[in-house]
Amino acid sequence: EAQVTQNPRYLITVTGKKLTVTCSQNMNHEYMSWYRQDPGLGLRQIYYSMNVEVTDKGDVPEGYKVSRKEKRNFPLILESPSPNQTSLYFCASGFPLHFGNGTRLTVT
Amino acid sequence: GESVGLHLPTLSVQEGDNSIINCAYSNSASDYFIWYKQESGKGPQFIIDIRSNMDKRQGQRVTVLLNKTVKHLSLQIAATQPGDSAVYFCAEMVRGNQFYFGTGTSLTVIP
């Protein structure tokens, strides 16, 4: 089944503790991207990748890192999470975008 | 940054009626538009898309209309069903790689 898989689905952490949210797709898509969804703001693009080893900032990249070492994987890294990064995160791939089921992150 | 807005945050329709959800965008250079449906606890699900060289596209029970003159996009759902209840939002693609999303319209179908 064609899908975008994110892990974990839920994550509670403390300020400053590094974390990684994984994203994997099995559709051989070159394009992958990360979004955060906050009430009243809609989805906002954090980072995107046009292909392996090619990544670029989206609208709200501050506090996040990504890597694209393989075509299928596009992890989102928060080196030092802060409470304002509490949000619902989505990974997506391809055109049109195929979304994962989301990761709800809480930073206390 | 770009601005994508939806005209109504909520919409209630009777089962069997047609629904129209609207979206306004700001960037004249946007060349690709997508409508998504999001159910509670799930990721956005693709409904239909349209490129800027078209003004109308039809799918199964859905139609997207694009008016580039006034930068307006609409989604029409025919014979709305209870399973159509969800949040709907539009997205525009700019420069071939960046996406901007509207805030969403919550559609409630009344049986």
Backbone of each chain as ProteinMPNN parsed JSONL, in Angstrom:
{"seq_chain_A": "EAQVTQNPRYLITVTGKKLTVTCSQNMNHEYMSWYRQDPGLGLRQIYYSMNVEVTDKGDVPEGYKVSRKEKRNFPLILESPSPNQTSLYFCASGFPLHFGNGTRLTVT", "coords_chain_A": {"N_chain_A": [[0.85, -1.196, 0.0], [0.547, 2.174, -0.908], [2.072, 4.663, 0.925], [2.752, 7.224, 3.424], [4.713, 7.178, 6.186], [4.849, 8.116, 9.487], [6.671, 8.442, 12.513], [7.132, 9.028, 16.019], [3.524, 8.686, 16.669], [2.562, 10.153, 18.773], [4.175, 12.344, 21.027], [5.7, 13.355, 23.949], [7.789, 15.638, 25.426], [10.585, 17.275, 27.062], [11.717, 20.651, 27.424], [14.552, 21.404, 25.498], [15.51, 18.822, 25.105], [16.825, 16.851, 22.707], [15.164, 15.643, 19.794], [13.892, 13.367, 17.286], [11.728, 13.074, 14.587], [10.555, 10.605, 12.549], [10.151, 10.007, 9.02], [8.896, 8.194, 6.339], [8.538, 7.144, 2.987], [6.97, 5.064, 0.508], [6.705, 5.371, -2.192], [8.513, 6.133, -4.034], [8.922, 8.852, -4.389], [10.399, 11.943, -5.323], [10.124, 14.439, -4.175], [9.777, 15.664, -0.902], [8.359, 16.847, 2.183], [7.921, 18.819, 5.2], [5.451, 19.851, 7.603], [3.838, 22.007, 9.945], [0.915, 22.108, 11.954], [-1.219, 24.339, 13.312], [-3.823, 25.576, 15.444], [-6.084, 27.741, 13.81], [-4.154, 28.689, 12.115], [-3.555, 27.043, 10.015], [-1.8, 24.738, 7.837], [1.712, 24.994, 7.803], [4.685, 25.275, 5.986], [7.721, 23.711, 6.822], [10.284, 22.61, 6.086], [11.535, 21.492, 2.921], [12.346, 19.022, 0.413], [13.807, 18.506, -2.639], [15.111, 16.386, -3.712], [17.401, 13.638, -3.092], [19.842, 14.639, -0.782], [19.265, 17.301, -1.225], [17.936, 19.958, 0.272], [15.68, 22.474, 1.537], [14.672, 25.594, 3.043], [11.399, 26.186, 4.3], [8.512, 28.05, 5.108], [8.611, 28.351, 7.919], [11.227, 27.617, 9.266], [12.822, 27.906, 11.54], [14.485, 26.543, 14.341], [14.35, 23.943, 13.57], [15.72, 21.059, 11.899], [16.579, 19.134, 8.997], [17.242, 16.121, 7.124], [18.285, 14.419, 4.146], [19.249, 11.721, 3.261], [18.615, 9.401, 2.015], [16.304, 8.43, -0.545], [13.761, 7.605, 0.355], [13.475, 8.419, 3.024], [12.969, 11.091, 5.348], [13.787, 12.641, 7.87], [12.742, 14.738, 10.614], [14.322, 16.969, 12.697], [14.611, 18.18, 15.966], [16.723, 20.041, 17.582], [16.913, 21.388, 20.036], [14.235, 21.428, 21.554], [11.476, 23.673, 22.128], [8.73, 25.065, 24.059], [7.082, 26.487, 22.227], [7.146, 24.969, 20.0], [5.366, 23.021, 20.278], [2.974, 21.233, 18.653], [1.078, 19.921, 15.831], [2.492, 17.771, 13.599], [3.148, 17.159, 10.171], [4.309, 15.013, 7.642], [4.938, 14.914, 4.152], [4.803, 13.703, 0.752], [5.619, 13.792, -2.753], [3.732, 14.94, -5.72], [0.342, 15.333, -6.399], [0.609, 16.333, -2.932], [1.075, 13.664, -0.711], [0.059, 12.839, 2.434], [1.32, 11.912, 5.696], [-0.011, 10.453, 8.763], [0.423, 12.123, 10.85], [2.171, 13.636, 13.661], [1.804, 14.235, 16.948], [3.199, 16.567, 18.895], [4.258, 17.488, 22.097], [5.837, 19.877, 24.012], [7.184, 20.425, 27.078]], "CA_chain_A": [[0.0, 0.0, 0.0], [1.296, 3.424, -1.002], [1.822, 5.438, 2.125], [3.771, 7.993, 4.116], [4.67, 6.697, 7.572], [5.533, 8.963, 10.464], [6.773, 7.921, 13.879], [5.952, 8.425, 16.624], [2.27, 9.422, 16.5], [2.46, 11.081, 19.899], [5.456, 12.5, 21.71], [5.777, 14.388, 24.977], [9.179, 15.786, 25.804], [10.89, 18.47, 27.854], [12.499, 21.682, 26.742], [15.978, 21.186, 25.331], [15.893, 17.426, 24.858], [16.815, 16.616, 21.262], [14.287, 14.578, 19.318], [13.762, 13.173, 15.842], [10.495, 12.475, 14.075], [10.921, 9.959, 11.295], [9.174, 9.985, 7.925], [9.31, 7.299, 5.285], [7.53, 6.935, 1.941], [7.274, 3.91, -0.333], [6.191, 5.677, -3.531], [9.644, 6.568, -4.857], [8.79, 10.275, -4.67], [11.588, 12.766, -5.133], [9.788, 15.584, -3.326], [9.242, 15.421, 0.431], [8.282, 18.101, 2.929], [7.394, 18.795, 6.554], [4.543, 20.936, 7.929], [3.225, 22.015, 11.263], [-0.467, 22.567, 11.89], [-1.625, 24.975, 14.564], [-5.199, 26.099, 15.344], [-6.244, 29.08, 13.26], [-3.053, 29.072, 11.218], [-3.413, 26.135, 8.888], [-0.514, 24.077, 7.657], [2.822, 25.847, 7.385], [5.793, 24.446, 5.532], [8.928, 23.888, 7.627], [11.379, 22.326, 5.169], [11.205, 20.597, 1.831], [13.489, 18.418, -0.253], [13.492, 18.178, -4.029], [15.72, 15.088, -4.024], [18.417, 13.238, -2.116], [20.884, 15.625, -0.47], [18.816, 18.652, -1.578], [16.888, 20.416, 1.186], [15.526, 23.924, 1.526], [13.784, 26.122, 4.072], [10.055, 26.62, 3.955], [8.075, 29.298, 5.727], [8.898, 28.415, 9.363], [12.283, 26.639, 9.517], [13.613, 28.169, 12.751], [14.4, 25.534, 15.387], [14.246, 22.612, 12.963], [16.685, 20.593, 10.903], [16.168, 17.94, 8.261], [18.282, 15.51, 6.304], [17.741, 13.558, 3.096], [20.361, 10.864, 2.836], [18.028, 8.391, 1.131], [15.107, 8.949, -1.183], [12.529, 7.268, 1.05], [13.416, 8.933, 4.387], [13.138, 12.541, 5.503], [13.544, 12.906, 9.285], [12.692, 16.11, 11.148], [15.122, 16.989, 13.915], [14.534, 19.354, 16.824], [17.939, 19.942, 18.385], [16.623, 21.883, 21.387], [12.818, 21.795, 21.472], [10.928, 24.662, 23.046], [7.263, 24.933, 24.132], [6.386, 27.028, 21.047], [7.165, 23.955, 18.954], [4.23, 22.135, 20.507], [2.16, 21.342, 17.443], [0.819, 18.701, 15.087], [3.423, 17.793, 12.482], [2.857, 16.258, 9.073], [5.25, 14.796, 6.562], [4.236, 14.659, 2.902], [5.685, 13.444, -0.383], [5.064, 13.76, -4.092], [2.783, 15.931, -6.238], [-0.005, 16.161, -5.238], [1.171, 15.883, -1.67], [0.497, 12.566, 0.064], [0.416, 13.121, 3.814], [1.271, 10.918, 6.749], [-1.108, 10.648, 9.703], [0.738, 13.178, 11.806], [2.838, 13.411, 14.944], [1.418, 15.296, 17.887], [4.336, 16.828, 19.783], [4.075, 18.41, 23.214], [7.094, 20.22, 24.672], [6.85, 21.057, 28.359]], "C_chain_A": [[0.88, 1.239, 0.0], [1.022, 4.275, 0.235], [3.048, 6.222, 2.576], [3.633, 7.646, 5.596], [5.501, 7.602, 8.462], [5.573, 8.241, 11.805], [7.565, 8.881, 14.747], [4.676, 9.201, 16.306], [2.088, 10.473, 17.584], [3.804, 11.137, 20.604], [5.349, 13.652, 22.696], [7.214, 14.449, 25.429], [9.357, 17.064, 26.62], [11.761, 19.416, 27.051], [13.977, 21.305, 26.7], [16.407, 19.768, 25.033], [15.72, 17.09, 23.38], [15.89, 15.462, 20.887], [14.264, 14.536, 17.797], [12.415, 12.535, 15.555], [10.824, 11.879, 12.706], [9.775, 10.025, 10.288], [9.728, 9.102, 6.826], [8.185, 7.16, 4.276], [7.971, 5.808, 1.007], [6.822, 4.107, -1.782], [7.272, 6.186, -4.474], [9.548, 8.055, -5.251], [10.105, 10.999, -4.441], [11.323, 13.886, -4.127], [9.219, 15.123, -1.987], [9.253, 16.734, 1.209], [7.669, 17.881, 4.305], [6.55, 20.044, 6.802], [4.184, 20.855, 9.405], [1.835, 22.624, 11.139], [-0.876, 23.075, 13.258], [-3.013, 25.578, 14.387], [-5.226, 27.521, 14.802], [-5.18, 29.499, 12.28], [-2.94, 28.179, 10.001], [-2.04, 25.495, 8.849], [0.545, 25.068, 7.189], [4.032, 24.965, 7.095], [7.06, 24.761, 6.314], [10.165, 23.749, 6.734], [10.829, 21.465, 4.04], [12.498, 20.1, 1.187], [13.073, 18.013, -1.664], [14.071, 16.834, -4.45], [16.762, 14.779, -2.951], [19.5, 14.314, -2.011], [20.517, 17.061, -0.87], [17.671, 19.04, -0.653], [16.847, 21.937, 1.187], [14.523, 24.358, 2.568], [12.421, 26.462, 3.485], [9.745, 27.925, 4.652], [8.498, 29.465, 7.178], [9.996, 27.44, 9.757], [13.022, 26.78, 10.858], [13.376, 27.102, 13.806], [14.314, 24.115, 14.876], [15.427, 22.334, 12.037], [16.092, 19.388, 10.204], [17.397, 17.346, 7.593], [17.606, 14.62, 5.271], [18.893, 12.745, 2.515], [19.889, 9.767, 1.881], [16.721, 8.953, 0.582], [13.867, 8.743, -0.315], [12.385, 7.939, 2.409], [13.71, 10.425, 4.476], [12.848, 12.9, 6.964], [13.556, 14.392, 9.621], [13.367, 16.094, 12.516], [14.911, 18.305, 14.668], [15.703, 19.247, 17.803], [17.683, 20.349, 19.837], [15.167, 22.368, 21.407], [12.412, 22.831, 22.519], [9.403, 24.552, 23.031], [6.529, 25.483, 22.911], [6.467, 26.089, 19.834], [6.137, 22.85, 19.224], [3.254, 22.316, 19.359], [1.852, 19.943, 16.903], [1.649, 18.77, 13.812], [3.027, 16.754, 11.437], [4.024, 16.214, 8.098], [4.44, 14.498, 5.305], [5.247, 14.404, 1.802], [4.912, 13.538, -1.684], [4.206, 14.956, -4.459], [1.606, 15.179, -6.853], [0.549, 15.548, -3.948], [0.362, 14.733, -1.079], [0.984, 12.738, 1.489], [0.455, 11.865, 4.671], [0.137, 11.248, 7.705], [-0.777, 11.587, 10.848], [1.451, 12.694, 13.058], [2.458, 14.565, 15.849], [2.52, 15.43, 18.916], [3.949, 17.842, 20.848], [5.425, 18.615, 23.878], [6.771, 20.986, 25.949], [8.054, 21.792, 28.926]], "O_chain_A": [[1.823, 1.354, 0.783], [-0.131, 4.568, 0.551], [4.184, 5.947, 2.189], [2.562, 7.803, 6.182], [6.689, 7.823, 8.225], [4.64, 7.53, 12.18], [8.542, 9.479, 14.296], [4.751, 10.282, 15.722], [1.532, 11.544, 17.343], [4.485, 10.124, 20.761], [4.965, 14.766, 22.341], [7.802, 13.426, 25.779], [8.413, 17.824, 26.836], [12.45, 19.011, 26.115], [14.574, 20.94, 27.713], [17.578, 19.537, 24.733], [14.6, 17.05, 22.87], [15.84, 14.44, 21.571], [14.568, 15.517, 17.118], [12.018, 11.57, 16.21], [11.314, 12.576, 11.817], [8.601, 10.089, 10.653], [10.884, 9.24, 6.427], [7.017, 7.068, 4.651], [9.159, 5.617, 0.748], [6.586, 3.14, -2.507], [6.977, 6.621, -5.586], [10.03, 8.458, -6.31], [10.832, 10.708, -3.492], [12.192, 14.233, -3.328], [8.302, 14.303, -1.938], [10.057, 17.623, 0.93], [6.987, 16.884, 4.543], [6.852, 21.13, 6.308], [4.22, 19.791, 10.022], [1.603, 23.528, 10.336], [-0.877, 22.33, 14.238], [-3.349, 26.042, 13.297], [-4.492, 28.392, 15.268], [-5.288, 30.561, 11.668], [-2.273, 28.548, 9.035], [-1.221, 25.702, 9.745], [0.304, 25.877, 6.294], [4.354, 24.045, 7.846], [7.436, 25.924, 6.458], [10.984, 24.663, 6.644], [9.801, 20.803, 4.182], [13.575, 20.663, 1.38], [12.109, 17.27, -1.852], [13.604, 16.214, -5.406], [16.973, 15.563, -2.026], [19.998, 14.823, -3.016], [21.377, 17.942, -0.854], [16.564, 18.516, -0.775], [17.837, 22.602, 0.881], [13.63, 23.597, 2.941], [12.298, 26.947, 2.361], [10.603, 28.799, 4.774], [8.721, 30.587, 7.631], [9.73, 26.509, 10.518], [13.758, 25.88, 11.261], [12.234, 26.784, 14.136], [14.214, 23.176, 15.666], [16.039, 23.244, 11.477], [15.218, 18.707, 10.739], [18.449, 17.981, 7.507], [16.498, 14.129, 5.487], [19.425, 13.039, 1.444], [20.654, 9.272, 1.053], [16.113, 9.842, 1.179], [13.008, 9.622, -0.256], [11.267, 8.028, 2.917], [14.578, 10.949, 3.779], [11.77, 13.414, 7.266], [14.27, 15.186, 9.01], [13.015, 15.293, 13.382], [15.014, 19.39, 14.096], [15.666, 18.45, 18.74], [18.19, 19.711, 20.759], [14.901, 23.564, 21.291], [12.934, 22.857, 23.634], [8.838, 24.001, 22.086], [5.449, 24.992, 22.584], [5.917, 26.388, 18.774], [6.056, 21.87, 18.484], [2.765, 23.42, 19.117], [2.302, 18.932, 17.443], [1.524, 19.717, 13.035], [2.63, 15.635, 11.761], [4.637, 17.233, 7.777], [3.37, 13.895, 5.386], [6.4, 14.825, 1.892], [3.691, 13.38, -1.705], [3.976, 15.856, -3.651], [1.84, 14.415, -7.79], [0.908, 14.371, -3.912], [-0.861, 14.808, -0.96], [2.19, 12.781, 1.733], [-0.26, 10.894, 4.423], [-0.596, 12.213, 7.49], [-1.611, 11.819, 11.723], [1.354, 11.534, 13.457], [2.75, 15.724, 15.556], [2.752, 14.522, 19.714], [3.394, 18.901, 20.555], [6.087, 17.65, 24.263], [6.163, 22.055, 25.909], [7.965, 22.386, 30.0]]}, "seq_chain_B": "GESVGLHLPTLSVQEGDNSIINCAYSNSASDYFIWYKQESGKGPQFIIDIRSNMDKRQGQRVTVLLNKTVKHLSLQIAATQPGDSAVYFCAEMVRGNQFYFGTGTSLTVIP", "coords_chain_B": {"N_chain_B": [[4.937, 36.844, 3.559], [3.104, 34.337, 1.728], [-0.451, 34.375, 1.285], [-3.229, 32.539, 1.987], [-6.59, 32.229, 2.051], [-9.671, 31.171, 3.502], [-13.152, 31.624, 2.97], [-15.242, 31.059, 4.787], [-15.276, 29.805, 8.063], [-16.862, 27.722, 8.982], [-19.38, 25.482, 7.738], [-22.625, 24.39, 7.207], [-24.639, 21.9, 5.826], [-27.527, 20.359, 4.358], [-28.007, 16.873, 4.056], [-27.602, 15.544, 0.845], [-27.834, 17.963, -0.445], [-25.966, 20.389, -2.422], [-22.587, 21.394, -1.811], [-20.557, 24.272, -1.414], [-17.35, 25.386, -1.176], [-15.113, 27.959, -0.507], [-12.089, 29.697, -1.487], [-9.438, 32.019, -1.263], [-6.553, 33.264, -2.843], [-3.22, 34.743, -2.847], [-0.99, 35.015, -4.502], [-0.067, 35.763, -7.695], [1.62, 34.266, -9.216], [1.258, 31.642, -8.584], [0.871, 28.314, -9.638], [-0.383, 25.939, -9.38], [-2.939, 24.192, -7.779], [-4.568, 22.731, -4.981], [-7.102, 20.795, -3.426], [-7.843, 19.654, -0.173], [-9.062, 17.182, 2.149], [-9.645, 16.817, 5.557], [-10.015, 14.623, 8.119], [-10.861, 14.097, 11.549], [-8.054, 13.418, 13.534], [-6.577, 12.407, 11.479], [-4.316, 12.533, 8.632], [-4.207, 15.093, 6.051], [-6.174, 14.494, 3.143], [-5.955, 13.985, -0.28], [-8.148, 15.538, -2.603], [-8.831, 16.829, -5.099], [-7.141, 18.412, -7.836], [-5.862, 21.296, -9.643], [-4.428, 22.9, -12.42], [-2.943, 26.063, -13.304], [-3.493, 26.684, -15.904], [-5.991, 25.906, -16.448], [-9.566, 26.297, -15.919], [-11.511, 24.855, -14.783], [-12.193, 21.735, -13.279], [-13.233, 18.396, -13.066], [-14.161, 15.82, -10.782], [-15.061, 12.773, -9.177], [-18.105, 13.446, -8.02], [-17.088, 15.883, -7.211], [-16.062, 19.22, -8.02], [-13.69, 21.542, -9.096], [-13.214, 24.972, -9.327], [-11.445, 27.565, -10.853], [-10.627, 30.905, -10.689], [-8.634, 33.036, -12.032], [-8.479, 35.731, -12.387], [-9.613, 37.033, -10.203], [-8.302, 35.736, -8.269], [-9.363, 33.353, -7.024], [-10.628, 30.347, -5.731], [-12.698, 27.499, -5.835], [-14.463, 24.762, -4.31], [-16.741, 22.405, -5.207], [-19.096, 20.208, -3.965], [-21.103, 17.658, -4.894], [-24.374, 16.463, -4.067], [-24.092, 16.1, -1.192], [-22.861, 14.012, 1.403], [-23.122, 12.321, 4.638], [-20.576, 11.271, 5.194], [-18.934, 13.131, 4.095], [-18.462, 15.071, 5.918], [-16.051, 17.026, 7.375], [-12.897, 18.784, 7.658], [-12.052, 21.083, 5.188], [-9.496, 22.229, 3.079], [-7.661, 24.498, 1.013], [-4.748, 24.554, -1.096], [-1.906, 26.223, -2.413], [0.664, 26.095, -4.85], [3.832, 27.487, -5.119], [6.429, 28.658, -7.131], [7.119, 26.101, -7.842], [7.83, 24.45, -5.727], [7.135, 25.219, -3.128], [4.549, 25.21, -0.736], [1.464, 26.68, 0.227], [-1.11, 26.972, 2.566], [-4.639, 27.208, 3.129], [-6.725, 28.089, 5.977], [-8.849, 26.466, 6.462], [-12.183, 25.102, 6.147], [-14.772, 23.962, 8.087], [-16.884, 21.449, 7.392], [-20.14, 20.443, 8.001], [-22.443, 17.904, 7.692], [-25.837, 17.615, 7.717], [-28.011, 15.114, 8.626]], "CA_chain_B": [[4.687, 35.521, 3.027], [1.901, 34.188, 0.935], [-1.673, 34.348, 2.065], [-4.314, 31.763, 1.42], [-7.675, 32.341, 3.019], [-10.983, 30.587, 3.2], [-14.141, 32.637, 3.274], [-16.067, 30.718, 5.932], [-14.646, 28.745, 8.856], [-17.781, 26.594, 9.14], [-20.463, 25.389, 6.762], [-23.538, 23.279, 7.466], [-25.528, 21.637, 4.688], [-28.397, 19.193, 4.47], [-27.621, 15.72, 3.248], [-28.192, 15.56, -0.488], [-27.616, 19.264, -1.071], [-24.612, 20.646, -2.909], [-21.766, 22.252, -0.942], [-19.54, 25.085, -2.089], [-16.336, 25.896, -0.253], [-14.348, 28.952, -1.244], [-10.712, 29.954, -1.075], [-8.803, 33.115, -1.981], [-5.096, 33.208, -2.741], [-2.661, 36.083, -3.058], [0.158, 35.076, -5.403], [-0.425, 35.595, -9.103], [2.532, 33.296, -9.829], [0.884, 30.27, -8.217], [0.49, 27.627, -10.864], [-0.965, 24.631, -9.087], [-3.817, 24.321, -6.618], [-5.058, 21.433, -4.526], [-8.057, 20.739, -2.319], [-7.657, 18.532, 0.736], [-10.063, 16.884, 3.168], [-8.993, 16.293, 6.748], [-10.889, 14.1, 9.168], [-10.261, 14.188, 12.876], [-7.044, 12.412, 13.856], [-5.933, 11.874, 10.277], [-3.625, 13.472, 7.768], [-4.996, 15.586, 4.916], [-6.38, 13.531, 2.066], [-6.132, 14.654, -1.568], [-9.46, 15.441, -3.23], [-8.754, 17.189, -6.501], [-6.194, 19.492, -8.087], [-6.051, 22.002, -10.906], [-3.298, 23.739, -12.813], [-3.375, 27.436, -13.582], [-3.911, 26.831, -17.301], [-7.364, 25.422, -16.524], [-10.459, 27.025, -15.024], [-12.48, 23.933, -14.183], [-11.82, 20.326, -13.35], [-14.256, 17.606, -12.367], [-13.854, 14.476, -10.344], [-16.281, 12.07, -8.78], [-18.94, 14.296, -7.143], [-16.422, 17.153, -6.875], [-15.624, 20.101, -9.099], [-12.897, 22.686, -8.66], [-13.253, 26.108, -10.238], [-10.349, 28.501, -10.63], [-10.774, 32.216, -11.315], [-7.324, 33.676, -11.822], [-8.657, 37.178, -12.422], [-9.845, 37.505, -8.826], [-7.524, 34.837, -7.4], [-10.372, 32.652, -6.236], [-10.727, 28.909, -5.972], [-13.826, 26.929, -5.095], [-14.695, 23.327, -4.358], [-18.154, 22.072, -5.169], [-19.373, 18.803, -3.687], [-22.485, 17.37, -5.278], [-25.109, 15.469, -3.27], [-23.257, 15.934, -0.003], [-23.198, 12.862, 2.24], [-22.548, 12.429, 5.996], [-19.14, 10.975, 5.147], [-18.207, 14.313, 3.615], [-18.184, 15.949, 7.061], [-14.601, 17.091, 7.612], [-12.329, 20.109, 7.383], [-11.548, 21.174, 3.828], [-8.663, 23.395, 2.846], [-7.006, 24.617, -0.278], [-3.309, 24.796, -1.07], [-1.333, 26.713, -3.661], [2.098, 25.839, -4.998], [4.545, 28.641, -5.64], [7.809, 28.404, -7.583], [7.324, 24.684, -8.108], [8.306, 23.639, -4.603], [6.639, 25.656, -1.828], [3.103, 25.125, -0.62], [0.795, 27.527, 1.209], [-2.41, 26.374, 2.822], [-5.68, 27.953, 3.802], [-6.961, 27.668, 7.361], [-9.835, 25.396, 6.483], [-13.625, 25.237, 6.402], [-15.311, 22.75, 8.686], [-18.17, 21.114, 6.776], [-20.998, 19.531, 8.745], [-23.586, 17.457, 6.893], [-26.967, 17.335, 8.595], [-28.788, 14.017, 8.021]], "C_chain_B": [[3.399, 35.493, 2.228], [0.692, 34.151, 1.856], [-2.709, 33.545, 1.316], [-5.427, 31.782, 2.429], [-8.937, 31.668, 2.549], [-12.053, 31.546, 3.67], [-14.952, 32.334, 4.529], [-15.381, 29.634, 6.74], [-15.545, 27.528, 9.044], [-18.869, 26.666, 8.092], [-21.311, 24.185, 7.12], [-24.473, 23.129, 6.277], [-26.384, 20.414, 4.986], [-27.86, 18.071, 3.579], [-28.344, 15.76, 1.905], [-28.054, 16.887, -1.208], [-26.192, 19.357, -1.612], [-23.884, 21.592, -1.95], [-20.787, 23.035, -1.813], [-18.623, 25.671, -1.035], [-15.394, 26.785, -1.045], [-12.969, 29.192, -0.643], [-10.183, 31.117, -1.91], [-7.29, 32.978, -1.804], [-4.503, 34.54, -3.17], [-1.604, 36.153, -4.149], [-0.24, 34.786, -6.845], [0.437, 34.549, -9.794], [2.212, 31.857, -9.452], [0.368, 29.537, -9.432], [-0.165, 26.267, -10.638], [-1.727, 24.758, -7.787], [-4.414, 22.961, -6.284], [-6.104, 21.645, -3.435], [-7.825, 19.473, -1.52], [-8.841, 18.418, 1.691], [-9.322, 16.322, 4.368], [-10.028, 15.895, 7.783], [-10.12, 14.086, 10.482], [-9.263, 13.059, 13.105], [-6.314, 11.832, 12.659], [-5.16, 12.952, 9.532], [-4.531, 13.951, 6.644], [-5.02, 14.573, 3.777], [-6.666, 14.303, 0.783], [-7.546, 14.442, -2.112], [-9.336, 15.66, -4.724], [-7.751, 18.332, -6.659], [-6.492, 20.147, -9.427], [-4.823, 22.855, -11.183], [-3.814, 25.085, -13.289], [-3.795, 27.642, -15.031], [-5.327, 26.288, -17.54], [-8.242, 26.299, -15.651], [-11.498, 26.11, -14.372], [-11.956, 22.517, -14.326], [-12.826, 19.541, -12.519], [-13.719, 16.257, -11.963], [-15.158, 13.778, -10.007], [-16.994, 12.891, -7.712], [-18.285, 15.622, -6.766], [-16.007, 17.899, -8.134], [-14.805, 21.225, -8.49], [-12.966, 23.746, -9.759], [-12.142, 27.078, -9.857], [-10.613, 29.789, -11.403], [-9.506, 33.013, -11.046], [-7.447, 35.192, -11.781], [-8.822, 37.736, -11.012], [-9.143, 36.627, -7.804], [-8.446, 34.084, -6.438], [-10.489, 31.212, -6.707], [-11.946, 28.4, -5.216], [-13.893, 25.423, -5.305], [-16.183, 23.106, -4.246], [-18.287, 20.571, -4.955], [-20.836, 18.571, -3.986], [-23.081, 16.311, -4.354], [-24.333, 15.104, -2.007], [-23.788, 14.829, 0.905], [-22.601, 13.029, 3.637], [-21.046, 12.159, 6.036], [-18.297, 12.111, 4.624], [-17.889, 15.282, 4.75], [-16.703, 15.873, 7.408], [-14.179, 18.544, 7.489], [-11.73, 20.074, 5.983], [-10.647, 22.395, 3.723], [-7.976, 23.315, 1.491], [-5.522, 24.846, -0.077], [-2.881, 25.333, -2.423], [0.162, 26.392, -3.669], [2.735, 27.031, -5.687], [5.962, 28.211, -6.002], [8.127, 26.915, -7.698], [7.739, 23.836, -6.923], [7.767, 24.059, -3.24], [5.126, 25.699, -1.836], [2.595, 26.037, 0.487], [-0.648, 27.06, 1.308], [-3.369, 27.376, 3.439], [-5.927, 27.369, 5.188], [-8.083, 26.649, 7.486], [-11.262, 25.827, 6.741], [-14.111, 23.913, 6.944], [-16.717, 22.517, 8.136], [-18.911, 20.102, 7.644], [-22.201, 19.191, 7.882], [-24.682, 17.005, 7.842], [-27.838, 16.257, 7.953], [-30.257, 14.394, 7.827]], "O_chain_B": [[2.707, 36.501, 2.082], [0.815, 33.922, 3.059], [-3.027, 33.831, 0.162], [-5.22, 31.381, 3.574], [-9.229, 31.607, 1.354], [-11.87, 32.221, 4.683], [-15.314, 33.254, 5.263], [-14.942, 28.634, 6.172], [-15.049, 26.419, 9.244], [-19.238, 27.741, 7.619], [-20.79, 23.087, 7.317], [-25.031, 24.109, 5.784], [-26.001, 19.548, 5.772], [-27.331, 18.312, 2.493], [-29.553, 15.985, 1.846], [-28.144, 16.946, -2.434], [-25.335, 18.527, -1.308], [-24.497, 22.479, -1.354], [-20.264, 22.528, -2.806], [-19.067, 26.365, -0.119], [-14.932, 26.412, -2.123], [-12.721, 28.928, 0.533], [-10.442, 31.197, -3.111], [-6.816, 32.615, -0.727], [-5.183, 35.368, -3.777], [-1.337, 37.234, -4.675], [-0.697, 33.689, -7.165], [0.05, 34.003, -10.828], [2.849, 30.937, -9.965], [-0.466, 30.056, -10.173], [-0.462, 25.541, -11.587], [-1.244, 25.345, -6.819], [-4.721, 22.156, -7.164], [-5.994, 22.564, -2.624], [-7.64, 18.386, -2.066], [-9.521, 19.397, 1.999], [-8.466, 15.449, 4.22], [-10.81, 16.718, 8.258], [-8.89, 14.065, 10.506], [-9.58, 11.888, 12.898], [-5.533, 10.89, 12.791], [-5.339, 14.143, 9.784], [-5.516, 13.29, 6.317], [-4.031, 13.897, 3.491], [-7.529, 15.18, 0.767], [-8.075, 13.331, -2.091], [-9.689, 14.791, -5.521], [-7.54, 19.118, -5.736], [-7.264, 19.63, -10.235], [-4.254, 23.456, -10.272], [-4.987, 25.224, -13.636], [-4.393, 28.667, -15.359], [-5.797, 26.219, -18.676], [-7.747, 26.972, -14.747], [-12.266, 26.544, -13.513], [-11.362, 22.148, -15.339], [-13.218, 19.953, -11.427], [-12.939, 15.63, -12.68], [-16.224, 14.152, -10.496], [-16.494, 13.002, -6.593], [-18.899, 16.415, -6.052], [-15.656, 17.307, -9.155], [-15.194, 21.796, -7.471], [-12.8, 23.457, -10.945], [-11.932, 27.37, -8.68], [-10.799, 29.766, -12.62], [-9.331, 33.588, -9.972], [-6.598, 35.865, -11.195], [-8.25, 38.771, -10.669], [-9.371, 36.764, -6.602], [-8.316, 34.173, -5.217], [-10.455, 30.911, -7.899], [-12.2, 28.819, -4.087], [-13.449, 24.889, -6.321], [-16.817, 23.567, -3.297], [-17.678, 19.769, -5.663], [-21.708, 19.213, -3.401], [-22.393, 15.389, -3.917], [-23.969, 13.948, -1.794], [-24.991, 14.721, 1.145], [-21.662, 13.806, 3.807], [-20.328, 12.763, 6.833], [-17.07, 12.061, 4.7], [-17.118, 16.222, 4.556], [-16.172, 14.801, 7.697], [-15.005, 19.424, 7.245], [-10.994, 19.151, 5.634], [-10.989, 23.47, 4.216], [-7.751, 22.246, 0.924], [-5.091, 25.281, 0.991], [-3.426, 24.945, -3.456], [0.827, 26.417, -2.633], [2.243, 27.518, -6.704], [6.609, 27.482, -5.25], [9.294, 26.525, -7.654], [7.977, 22.637, -7.072], [7.929, 23.314, -2.274], [4.499, 26.154, -2.793], [3.211, 26.155, 1.546], [-1.314, 26.791, 0.308], [-2.964, 28.274, 4.177], [-5.413, 26.305, 5.532], [-8.236, 26.031, 8.54], [-11.516, 26.793, 7.461], [-13.891, 22.864, 6.338], [-17.628, 23.305, 8.391], [-18.379, 19.043, 7.979], [-22.898, 20.083, 7.397], [-24.474, 16.118, 8.669], [-28.353, 16.458, 6.853], [-31.041, 13.585, 7.332]]}, "name": "protein", "num_of_chains": 2, "seq": "EAQVTQNPRYLITVTGKKLTVTCSQNMNHEYMSWYRQDPGLGLRQIYYSMNVEVTDKGDVPEGYKVSRKEKRNFPLILESPSPNQTSLYFCASGFPLHFGNGTRLTVTGESVGLHLPTLSVQEGDNSIINCAYSNSASDYFIWYKQESGKGPQFIIDIRSNMDKRQGQRVTVLLNKTVKHLSLQIAATQPGDSAVYFCAEMVRGNQFYFGTGTSLTVIP"}
